[in-house]
Amino acid sequence: MHSGFYVDTILSDVDLPGGTNGFQLAAWVRENRGGIKVVLSSAERTAKAAGDLCEDGPRIAKPYDLAILLARIRRLKGWSCGDLEESS
């Protein structure tokens, strides 16, 4: 977060190494960096909390369906279908 890069969307797994989990990360981001959107992912079934902490619904299951992941990011950003490809 202090790298100098502009971050507006975070994709994180629920299970993270080092004692912090994706729910805690999402809560921290919401409290400290309110403009950043969070998408949580997990191979495991997760609690409803994932939907409560993410701006656009529950976690995305792994393995990722690229179309679902891109659609989620587009909705978060308010982008139309071609915008993501154009901004890459």
N, C-alpha and C positions, 0 to 999 in steps of 0.2 A: 504494500500500500504506500510505501515511501520511495518507490523506485523512480518516480518521475513520469511513469507511463500513465495514461488515462485509462481507468478501468470503470466500465459501466455495467458489466454483467459478470457474475461469478458462477461457474459450474463446479460443484463440489460433491464428492461422495459423502454419504452420511458417516461412514466409518473412516476415520482419519488416524494416522499414527500419532503418538505423542500425547495422548490424554485429552485432546480436544476432538469433538465430533462435529459433523456438518450442521447439526441443530444449533450447537453453541456458536459456530462460525456465523450462521445465518442471523442469529439473534444479535451478535456483536455488530455485524454489518448494518443491520436495521437500526441499531441504537447509535452507532458512531459514523456511519457512512450512508445515511438514508437514501441517497440518490442512486445507489448501486443495487441492481436487481440480483437475486439469488435463485439458482435452479439447483435443487438437490437430486442426487442420484444414489441408488443403492441396489445391490443384488438381492438384498433381504427385504421382506415386507417391513415397512416402517409405520410409525404411529401417525395419526392425523396431524400431529405437530408439523410434519413436513409441509403440508398444505397451508398451515397457519403461518409458517415462517417464510414461505415463498410467495412472491407476488402473483404467480400465475398457476396456483394449484399444487397438487401433490408431486412427490418425487417422480423422476423418470427411472424406469427399471433398466437394469443392465441385463444383457448387452444392449447398448443403445440402438434404437431404431433412428437412423440419421434423419429421416423425414420428420419424425416426432420432435426430435431435439431442435432441428432448424425451425419448425413451426412454433415451438415454445419461445425460442429466442426472438423470432420475428414479432410474435404477439407482445412480448415484454418491451421491445424497442418501438412498437408501433409501426413496423416496416411492412411494406407490401411484398409480394412474392419475389420480385426482382432485386429488391434493395440489398439483401444479404450478399448475393453474388457480386453486385457492383461495388460493395464496400470492402470486399476481401482483397 
